[in-house]
Every structure is written in C-alpha cells, then in structure tokens.
C-alpha cells in the first residue's frame, strides 16, 4: 500500500497532480480542496494517498489531510458511491462540512455535489450518520444528538428550517443548547447564534 507521497510537484491539472518521489512520478486524482492546498510546480509537496486496485486498472488518490482521506474512504464504502463521486463531494465541501451535513441529515445540501442525486444523497446520510462520528469533528456528537432527539431540539430545528436556514445550519445552532430548554427558548438562542455568525 502507498500511504503517502513526499517529493517535488511536477504537474497540476484541474483534477489531478503528479509528485516525483525518488525519481518516479506518481500521478493521482484529488479533490479541488486538495489541489488548492498544493504548492506551485517545482516545490516540495506532500499528500496522503489511497491506492485502489480494480479489475480494469489501478488508481491512486491524494489528500491534503488524513481527515479528508478518511472521509473519502467512508464515502466509497457506500454502494453507488465510487471514487469519482466521493471526490466530487470533497471538492464541493471540506471534510468537516461533509460530516456536519451527514450528522444533521441534510441530504438536500449534498445534492449540490455534481453526480449526486436525491436518492444517493439520502443513502449517504442514512448509511454514514453513525460512522461519521469516527472523524472526530468538534461538536459532531452534539449535532447527532440534537437531530435524533425527538423533543424540543427537533421542533426547534424544524422551525429554523421553515425560517429559511439549511438543515445543517439549524442542527448546528441547536446542537450546543441545553436539552431542558423549551422549543421557543431554543429557537431564540439559535437565532442569536446564527445572527452572530453573519
């Protein structure tokens, strides 16, 4: 297995790059986020990698962080999500944002990624909601609890969505609030939190 590449960046294209290590150039596909983090050609570069061996070929994928690599692996574990779709998701959102979208059940936002329709987005949310906790994103556990809690938290999230906030924005705003608050108090606190972010 090729764990990482550390060498000189030889080339960058819109969806791939080449790093020379020990006289050998390794080409790999990557997300737009990883591509933007790479230095200019001729400079020293480092990426984590995933090697995919299939019946009709061998592909190498590069990532700017271990968190992005782990998100890629989780996405590819879902039936119907291949490397191309996983890179599309990670090109649209960074790994922390992907995790929050999944944890909050925001399948609609995931459909903004090229190649991801509503059914596939819902499958990503359903199958990864529990697994996404592995990525150790700050506050992710609270978001999952707020969404799964069938009481005031869920009602507050629904109210915020009806006010025009996305599912993930609403769930994140409600996540840190005390569970004993009333629905009205949760909505008021979440609105103050959302207003202070803008």
C-alpha positions as CSV (number, residue, x, y, z in Angstrom):
1,X,0.0,0.0,0.0
2,X,1.2,3.5,-0.8
3,X,0.5,5.5,2.4
4,X,1.7,8.9,1.2
5,X,3.8,10.8,-1.3
6,X,6.5,13.3,-0.3
7,X,8.5,14.9,-3.1
8,X,8.5,17.5,-5.9
9,X,5.3,18.6,-7.5
10,X,5.8,18.1,-11.3
11,X,2.3,18.9,-12.6
12,X,-1.2,20.0,-11.7
13,X,-4.4,19.6,-13.8
14,X,-8.0,20.5,-12.8
15,X,-8.5,17.2,-11.0
16,X,-5.1,15.5,-10.6
17,X,-1.4,16.1,-9.9
18,X,2.0,14.4,-10.2
19,X,4.6,14.2,-7.4
20,X,8.1,12.9,-8.1
21,X,9.5,10.7,-5.3
22,X,12.9,9.0,-5.7
23,X,13.0,9.6,-9.4
24,X,9.5,8.2,-10.1
25,X,6.5,10.4,-10.9
26,X,3.3,9.3,-9.2
27,X,0.1,10.6,-10.7
28,X,-3.0,10.8,-8.5
29,X,-6.6,12.1,-8.7
30,X,-7.6,14.6,-6.0
31,X,-10.4,16.9,-4.8
32,X,-10.4,20.6,-5.7
33,X,-9.7,21.3,-2.0
34,X,-6.5,19.2,-2.0
35,X,-5.5,20.7,-5.4
36,X,-5.8,24.2,-4.0
37,X,-3.6,23.3,-1.0
38,X,-0.7,22.0,-3.2
39,X,2.2,24.4,-3.8
40,X,3.4,25.5,-7.2
41,X,5.1,23.1,-9.6
42,X,8.8,22.5,-8.7
43,X,8.1,22.9,-5.0
44,X,8.1,20.2,-2.3
45,X,4.7,18.6,-1.8
46,X,3.1,16.0,0.5
47,X,-0.2,14.1,0.2
48,X,-1.8,11.1,1.9
49,X,-2.9,8.5,-0.5
50,X,-5.4,5.7,-1.2
51,X,-4.5,3.0,-3.7
52,X,-7.5,1.5,-5.5
53,X,-6.9,-1.8,-7.3
54,X,-9.7,-2.8,-9.6
55,X,-10.2,-5.4,-12.3
56,X,-9.5,-2.9,-15.1
57,X,-6.8,-0.8,-13.5
58,X,-5.0,0.7,-10.6
59,X,-5.8,4.3,-9.4
60,X,-4.1,6.5,-6.8
61,X,-5.9,9.2,-4.9
62,X,-4.2,12.0,-3.0
63,X,-5.5,14.0,0.0
64,X,-4.2,17.1,1.9
65,X,-5.2,15.6,5.3
66,X,-5.9,12.3,7.0
67,X,-9.4,13.6,7.7
68,X,-10.1,14.1,4.0
69,X,-8.7,10.6,3.2
70,X,-10.9,9.0,5.9
71,X,-14.0,10.9,4.6
72,X,-13.1,9.6,1.1
73,X,-12.9,6.0,2.4
74,X,-16.2,6.3,4.3
75,X,-18.0,7.8,1.2
76,X,-16.6,5.0,-1.0
77,X,-17.9,2.4,1.4
78,X,-21.5,3.2,0.2
79,X,-23.0,1.3,-2.6
80,X,-23.3,3.6,-5.6
81,X,-20.6,6.0,-4.5
82,X,-17.4,5.4,-6.4
83,X,-14.1,7.4,-6.2
84,X,-15.4,10.0,-8.7
85,X,-18.5,10.8,-6.7
86,X,-16.5,10.8,-3.4
87,X,-14.1,13.3,-4.9
88,X,-17.0,15.4,-6.2
89,X,-18.4,15.6,-2.6
90,X,-15.0,16.5,-1.2
91,X,-14.4,19.1,-3.9
92,X,-17.7,20.8,-3.0
93,X,-17.4,20.6,0.8
94,X,-14.4,20.2,3.1
95,X,-14.5,17.0,5.4
96,X,-15.8,18.9,8.4
97,X,-18.7,20.3,6.4
98,X,-19.5,16.9,4.9
99,X,-19.6,15.4,8.4
100,X,-21.9,18.1,9.6
101,X,-24.2,17.7,6.6
102,X,-24.4,14.0,7.2
103,X,-24.8,14.3,11.0
104,X,-27.6,16.8,10.6
105,X,-29.4,14.7,7.9
106,X,-29.0,17.5,5.3
107,X,-29.3,15.3,2.2
108,X,-30.6,18.3,0.2
109,X,-27.2,20.1,0.5
110,X,-25.3,17.0,-0.6
111,X,-27.3,17.0,-3.9
112,X,-25.3,20.2,-4.8
113,X,-22.4,18.0,-5.5
114,X,-22.1,17.0,-9.2
115,X,-23.1,13.4,-9.7
116,X,-25.2,13.1,-6.5
117,X,-29.0,12.9,-6.9
118,X,-31.6,13.0,-4.1
119,X,-31.7,9.2,-3.6
120,X,-27.9,8.8,-3.4
121,X,-27.6,11.8,-1.1
122,X,-30.2,10.2,1.3
123,X,-28.3,6.9,1.2
124,X,-25.1,8.7,2.1
125,X,-26.8,10.4,5.1
126,X,-28.6,7.2,6.2
127,X,-25.5,4.9,6.0
128,X,-22.9,7.3,7.3
129,X,-24.7,9.0,10.2
130,X,-23.2,6.7,12.8
131,X,-19.9,6.2,11.1
132,X,-19.2,9.9,10.7
133,X,-18.5,10.1,14.4
134,X,-15.2,8.3,13.7
135,X,-13.8,11.5,12.0
136,X,-13.6,13.3,15.4
137,X,-15.1,16.6,14.3
138,X,-15.6,19.0,17.1
139,X,-19.3,19.3,18.0
140,X,-20.4,16.4,15.7
141,X,-21.8,14.3,18.6
142,X,-24.0,17.2,19.8
143,X,-25.4,17.7,16.2
144,X,-26.3,14.0,16.0
145,X,-28.0,14.1,19.5
146,X,-29.9,17.3,18.6
147,X,-31.2,15.8,15.3
148,X,-32.1,12.4,16.9
149,X,-33.7,13.9,20.0
150,X,-37.4,13.7,19.3
151,X,-38.3,16.6,21.6
152,X,-37.7,20.3,21.6
153,X,-34.5,20.0,19.7
154,X,-36.2,18.5,16.6
155,X,-39.0,21.0,16.8
156,X,-36.6,23.9,17.0
157,X,-34.6,22.6,14.0
158,X,-37.9,22.3,12.0
159,X,-38.8,25.8,12.9
160,X,-35.4,27.2,11.9
161,X,-35.7,25.3,8.5
162,X,-39.1,26.9,7.9
163,X,-37.4,30.3,8.5
164,X,-35.1,29.6,5.6
165,X,-32.0,28.1,7.3
166,X,-30.5,24.9,5.9
167,X,-30.9,21.7,7.8
168,X,-27.2,21.6,8.8
169,X,-27.2,25.3,9.9
170,X,-30.3,24.7,12.1
171,X,-28.9,21.5,13.6
172,X,-25.5,23.0,14.3
173,X,-27.1,26.1,16.0
174,X,-29.4,23.9,18.2
175,X,-26.7,21.3,19.0
176,X,-25.0,23.1,21.8
177,X,-28.1,24.2,23.7
178,X,-29.3,22.7,27.0
179,X,-31.8,19.9,26.3
180,X,-34.1,21.1,29.1
181,X,-34.9,24.4,27.3
182,X,-38.3,24.9,25.8
183,X,-38.7,24.9,22.0
184,X,-39.2,28.7,22.0
185,X,-36.1,29.3,24.0
186,X,-34.1,27.0,21.7
187,X,-35.3,28.9,18.7
188,X,-34.5,32.3,20.2
189,X,-31.0,31.1,21.3
190,X,-30.3,29.5,17.9
191,X,-31.4,32.7,16.0
192,X,-29.0,34.8,18.1
193,X,-26.2,32.3,17.4
194,X,-26.9,32.3,13.7
195,X,-27.1,36.1,13.6
196,X,-23.8,36.5,15.3
197,X,-22.1,34.3,12.6
198,X,-23.2,36.6,9.8
